[in-house]
Amino acid sequence: MGIIVQYILRELCLTFLIGFVVFTCLLLVVGLIQEAIDNHVPLMYVWELVPFVFVKMSPISLPVTLLLAVTIFFAKMSGNNEVIALKALGVPPKAFLLPVFALSLFVSVVGVGINEAAIKWGRQGINTVLIRAAEDILLEQLRQTKQFETPDKQITIIVKGVDEQRRLIEPTIMLKKESITIEARSAHISMDFSARTATVRLLDVRVIGEGRGFEFSAPEREEQIPLTQIMPTSERVSASSMHLRQIQDEKKHVAELIEQQRRIIAAHQTFSGVMGSVNEWASPQIGEAKQWIRRHQSYHARLSVEPPRRWATGFCCFFFVWLGAPLAIWMRKSDFFASFFACFVPILILYYPLLMLGLDQAKKGNLPPACVWTANICIGIIGLWFLRQIHRY
């Protein structure tokens, strides 16, 4: 029996590792193209993104390639009547399936760890490369379109061109917040990564106050642009971009802020009631405070659902194997593509819609965070039925 188990695990691991590398590399190409298009990353920086995007894509490819490896092996094993031969020798399917399930449990735990690494190392590495490439990205956009506008439309830069020394030719900077327009003969952009700002140094400056009737000249002037205005994705913070430890601290902090705001509202309403100013209960300030609480409650719900989501998506490796192995044996077809798609169809039409539905409702606070495990449980029930079938017949 030990030889059989060693043979099964060796073949499975070999197929899984080859499939994992190949499929992740395919996703890597897609991820690199997406990052390059979304952030206008120059080609020289795309290669620096390779290790980080590879880690980022690994949690996606892990369960699929494990399912593919299991269905390939057991479809071949069952199609060649090796399962029937083992049963004839008195070896039940559970004897050689238990080590496979144990392997899938181990891969699931590793998957959770890879997901954390993708957040802690992969995304941070991508952000670091994007920040370093921010200057080239901004200059390339100005070179191609002659214009740059921040996402909040507060700063607009228009140039006639960018020369070989990376200088802006006759730039015009419009600052909407200050209602001024700055014209210059030339300008140079430099990045301060520690302060996360882009400094535009302008020469032979002419400043015009829009609507305020003033104008003056200066030999030079500097304007600061936050890097988040150039690369919005570089500083995007959400529940999915935090570590598990950070999520717990953030949840506690948000809960304290919500409770503090509720106490302020209660104190204001109590004081208004005592003073006979009941109408102030519906004041705009109270309405804005209640909207603030609702927004932060939604944020708290997203924080609450993130840890179980990561564990549930990590352990989908186990449940995919729980379904795929007995189904491939039950079909008794050596065509592993047919077995794989027979396993993947219920996953595609049942697992992912249930996962997305549970995740969406949990984020809205309509369902408890544990509902993200519903998809895994449903796949587990279907897999249990196939396990009973291959043991019975």
C-alpha positions in Angstrom: 0.0 0.0 0.0 2.9 2.3 0.7 4.2 1.9 -2.8 0.8 2.7 -4.3 0.5 5.9 -2.2 4.0 7.0 -3.1 3.2 6.4 -6.8 0.0 8.4 -6.6 1.5 11.3 -4.7 4.6 11.4 -6.9 2.6 11.5 -10.2 0.1 14.0 -8.7 2.8 16.4 -7.5 4.7 16.2 -10.8 1.6 17.0 -12.9 0.5 19.7 -10.4 3.8 21.5 -10.4 4.1 21.5 -14.2 0.5 22.7 -14.6 0.9 25.3 -11.9 4.0 26.8 -13.5 2.6 26.8 -17.0 -0.9 28.1 -16.1 0.6 30.8 -13.8 3.0 31.9 -16.6 0.0 32.3 -18.9 -1.8 34.4 -16.2 1.5 36.3 -15.7 1.4 37.5 -19.3 -2.2 38.6 -18.9 -1.4 40.4 -15.6 1.6 42.2 -17.1 -0.4 43.4 -20.1 -3.2 44.6 -17.7 -0.7 46.5 -15.5 1.0 48.0 -18.5 -2.2 49.2 -20.1 -3.9 50.4 -16.9 -0.9 52.3 -15.6 0.9 53.1 -18.9 4.0 51.4 -17.6 7.1 51.7 -19.9 8.5 48.5 -21.2 11.7 48.8 -19.2 9.7 48.6 -16.0 7.4 45.8 -17.1 10.1 43.2 -16.5 10.6 44.4 -12.9 6.9 43.5 -12.3 7.4 39.8 -13.3 8.1 38.3 -9.9 5.4 40.4 -8.2 2.7 39.7 -10.7 3.7 36.0 -10.6 3.0 35.8 -6.9 -0.2 37.9 -7.4 -1.5 35.4 -9.9 -0.5 32.3 -8.0 -3.6 32.1 -5.7 -5.8 32.1 -8.9 -3.9 29.3 -10.7 -3.4 27.1 -7.6 -6.9 25.5 -7.2 -7.4 25.1 -11.0 -4.1 23.4 -11.6 -4.6 21.1 -8.6 -8.1 20.1 -9.9 -6.6 19.5 -13.3 -3.8 17.3 -11.9 -6.2 15.2 -9.9 -8.7 14.7 -12.8 -5.9 13.8 -15.2 -4.4 11.2 -12.8 -7.6 9.6 -11.6 -9.3 9.7 -15.1 -6.3 7.8 -16.4 -6.3 5.4 -13.5 -10.0 4.7 -13.6 -10.1 4.5 -17.4 -7.3 1.8 -17.3 -9.4 -0.2 -14.8 -6.7 0.2 -12.1 -9.3 1.2 -9.5 -11.2 -2.0 -10.2 -8.0 -4.0 -9.9 -7.3 -2.4 -6.5 -10.8 -3.1 -5.3 -10.3 -6.7 -6.4 -7.2 -6.8 -4.2 -9.3 -5.6 -1.3 -8.0 -2.0 -1.4 -11.0 0.4 -1.0 -10.9 3.8 -2.8 -10.6 5.7 0.5 -7.2 4.0 1.1 -5.6 5.8 -1.8 -7.9 8.9 -1.7 -7.1 9.9 1.9 -3.4 10.8 1.1 -4.6 12.9 -1.8 -7.1 14.7 0.4 -4.3 15.2 3.0 -2.1 16.7 0.2 -5.0 19.0 -0.9 -5.4 20.2 2.8 -1.6 21.0 2.8 -1.9 22.9 -0.5 -4.9 24.8 0.9 -2.9 26.0 3.9 -0.1 26.9 1.5 -2.6 28.7 -0.7 -3.7 30.9 2.2 0.0 31.7 2.9 0.5 32.5 -0.8 -2.5 34.8 -0.8 -1.0 36.7 2.2 2.4 36.9 0.3 0.6 38.2 -2.8 -0.8 41.0 -0.6 2.2 41.6 1.6 5.0 41.2 -1.0 3.4 41.1 -4.5 1.1 44.1 -4.4 3.6 46.2 -2.4 6.3 45.3 -4.9 4.0 46.3 -7.8 3.3 49.6 -6.1 7.0 50.2 -5.6 7.8 49.7 -9.3 4.8 51.9 -10.3 6.0 54.7 -8.0 9.6 54.4 -9.4 8.1 54.5 -12.9 5.8 57.4 -12.2 8.2 60.0 -13.7 8.5 58.1 -17.0 4.8 57.4 -17.1 4.0 61.1 -16.6 6.5 62.2 -19.2 5.4 59.5 -21.7 1.8 60.7 -21.3 2.8 64.3 -21.9 4.9 63.3 -24.9 2.0 61.5 -26.5 -1.1 63.5 -25.6 0.5 66.9 -24.7 -1.7 67.0 -21.6 -2.1 65.6 -18.1 -5.0 66.0 -15.7 -5.2 64.6 -12.2 -8.2 62.4 -11.4 -9.8 65.1 -9.2 -9.3 67.6 -12.1 -7.7 70.1 -9.8 -4.4 70.2 -11.7 -4.0 70.3 -15.5 -0.7 70.4 -17.3 -0.5 71.3 -21.0 2.8 71.2 -22.9 4.0 71.8 -26.5 6.3 68.8 -26.2 9.0 67.0 -24.2 12.6 67.2 -25.4 15.4 64.6 -25.2 16.6 66.1 -21.9 13.2 65.2 -20.4 12.3 68.9 -20.1 8.7 70.2 -20.7 8.6 72.8 -23.5 6.4 75.8 -22.8 4.3 74.1 -20.1 1.0 75.6 -18.8 -0.2 74.5 -15.4 -3.8 75.3 -14.4 -4.5 75.0 -10.6 -8.3 74.9 -10.2 -8.2 75.1 -6.4 -6.1 78.3 -6.3 -7.7 79.7 -9.5 -4.4 80.5 -11.1 -2.7 79.6 -14.4 1.1 79.2 -14.6 3.0 79.6 -17.9 6.7 78.9 -18.3 9.4 78.7 -20.9 10.4 75.2 -19.7 10.0 72.9 -16.7 11.6 69.8 -15.2 9.8 67.1 -13.2 11.5 65.2 -10.4 10.1 62.6 -8.0 10.6 62.5 -4.2 9.8 58.9 -3.3 10.1 59.4 0.4 7.6 62.3 0.4 5.6 60.6 -2.4 5.4 63.8 -4.4 6.2 65.0 -7.9 8.0 68.4 -8.0 7.5 70.5 -11.1 10.3 73.1 -11.4 9.3 75.9 -13.8 11.7 78.5 -15.4 10.7 82.0 -16.6 7.3 81.8 -15.0 4.3 84.0 -15.6 1.4 83.6 -13.1 -2.1 84.7 -14.0 -4.9 84.9 -11.4 -8.1 83.9 -13.0 -10.9 86.3 -12.1 -8.8 88.2 -9.6 -7.1 90.5 -12.0 -3.4 90.0 -11.0 -0.4 88.8 -12.9 3.3 88.6 -12.1 6.5 87.0 -13.3 9.2 85.1 -11.6 12.5 83.5 -12.6 11.4 80.1 -11.3 8.6 78.4 -9.3 8.0 74.9 -7.9 4.7 73.1 -7.7 4.0 69.8 -5.8 1.8 67.0 -7.1 1.1 64.0 -4.9 2.1 60.7 -6.5 -1.4 59.4 -5.8 -2.7 61.9 -8.3 -0.3 60.5 -11.0 -0.6 56.8 -10.0 -4.0 56.4 -8.2 -3.5 52.7 -7.9 -0.2 53.0 -6.1 -1.9 54.1 -2.9 -5.3 52.5 -3.2 -6.1 51.0 0.3 -8.9 48.5 0.7 -9.7 45.5 2.9 -8.4 43.2 0.2 -5.0 45.0 0.3 -4.4 44.6 4.0 -2.7 41.8 5.9 -4.9 39.7 8.3 -3.2 41.4 11.3 -3.8 44.8 9.9 -7.5 44.0 9.3 -8.0 43.2 13.0 -6.5 46.5 14.1 -8.4 48.4 11.4 -11.7 46.7 12.5 -11.1 47.7 16.1 -10.3 51.3 15.1 -13.3 51.7 12.8 -15.6 50.2 15.5 -14.3 52.8 18.0 -14.9 55.6 15.5 -18.4 54.5 14.9 -19.2 54.2 18.6 -17.6 57.7 19.2 -19.8 59.2 16.4 -22.9 57.6 17.8 -22.2 59.0 21.2 -21.7 62.5 19.7 -25.1 62.2 17.9 -26.8 60.9 21.1 -25.3 63.8 23.2 -26.3 66.4 20.6 -29.9 65.0 20.5 -30.1 64.8 24.2 -28.9 68.4 24.6 -31.4 69.6 21.9 -34.2 67.8 23.7 -33.4 69.4 27.0 -33.2 72.8 25.4 -36.5 72.2 23.6 -34.9 72.3 20.1 -36.2 69.0 18.9 -36.1 70.3 15.3 -32.3 70.1 15.4 -32.6 66.3 15.5 -33.1 66.4 11.7 -30.4 69.1 11.1 -28.0 68.6 8.1 -25.1 68.0 10.5 -27.0 65.0 12.1 -27.8 63.7 8.6 -24.2 63.9 7.5 -23.1 62.2 10.7 -25.5 59.3 10.1 -24.3 59.0 6.5 -20.8 58.9 7.8 -21.7 56.1 10.2 -23.4 54.1 7.4 -20.3 54.4 5.2 -18.0 53.2 8.0 -20.4 50.4 8.9 -20.2 49.2 5.3 -16.4 49.5 5.5 -16.4 47.5 8.8 -18.5 44.8 7.1 -16.0 44.5 4.3 -13.2 44.2 6.8 -15.1 41.5 8.7 -15.7 39.4 5.6 -12.1 39.6 4.3 -10.5 37.0 6.7 -13.1 34.2 6.2 -13.0 35.0 2.4 -9.3 34.4 2.3 -9.6 31.1 4.2 -12.6 30.0 2.2 -10.9 30.7 -1.2 -7.7 29.1 0.1 -9.4 25.9 1.1 -11.3 25.7 -2.2 -8.2 23.6 -3.2 -9.4 20.9 -0.8 -13.0 21.0 -1.9 -12.1 21.0 -5.6 -10.1 17.8 -5.0 -12.9 16.4 -2.8 -15.2 16.7 -5.8 -12.7 16.1 -8.7 -11.1 12.8 -7.5 -14.3 10.7 -6.9 -16.0 12.2 -10.0 -13.1 11.3 -12.3 -13.1 7.7 -10.8 -16.9 7.5 -11.2 -16.8 8.5 -14.8 -14.3 5.8 -15.7 -13.1 7.6 -18.8 -9.4 7.9 -19.7 -10.2 11.1 -21.5 -9.1 13.4 -18.8 -10.3 16.6 -20.6 -13.9 15.2 -20.3 -13.4 14.5 -16.6 -11.9 17.9 -16.0 -14.7 19.8 -17.7 -17.3 17.5 -15.9 -15.7 18.6 -12.6 -15.3 22.3 -13.7 -18.8 22.8 -14.9 -20.5 22.4 -11.4 -17.7 24.6 -10.0 -18.3 27.2 -12.7 -22.1 27.3 -12.5 -22.4 26.6 -8.7 -19.3 27.4 -6.8 -18.3 30.9 -8.2 -21.8 32.3 -8.3 -22.5 31.2 -4.7 -19.1 32.6 -3.6 -19.8 36.0 -5.3 -23.4 36.1 -4.0 -22.3 35.3 -0.4 -19.4 37.7 -0.6 -21.6 40.5 -1.9 -24.3 40.0 0.7 -21.7 39.8 3.5 -20.0 43.0 2.4 -23.4 44.7 2.5 -24.0 43.4 6.0 -27.1 41.4 5.0 -25.5 38.0 5.8 -22.8 36.9 8.4 -19.2 36.8 7.1 -19.2 33.0 7.5 -21.6 32.7 4.5 -18.6 32.8 2.1 -18.1 29.2 3.0 -21.5 28.2 1.5 -19.9 27.5 -1.9 -17.3 25.2 -0.4 -20.0 23.4 1.6 -22.2 22.8 -1.5 -19.2 21.4 -3.5 -18.4 19.2 -0.5 -21.9 17.8 -0.4 -21.8 16.9 -4.1 -18.3 15.4 -3.7 -19.6 13.3 -0.8 -22.3 11.8 -3.0 -19.7 10.7 -5.6 -17.5 9.3 -2.8 -20.5 7.1 -1.7 -21.0 6.0 -5.3 -17.4 4.9 -5.9 -17.3 3.0 -2.6 -20.7 1.3 -3.2 -20.1 0.2 -6.8 
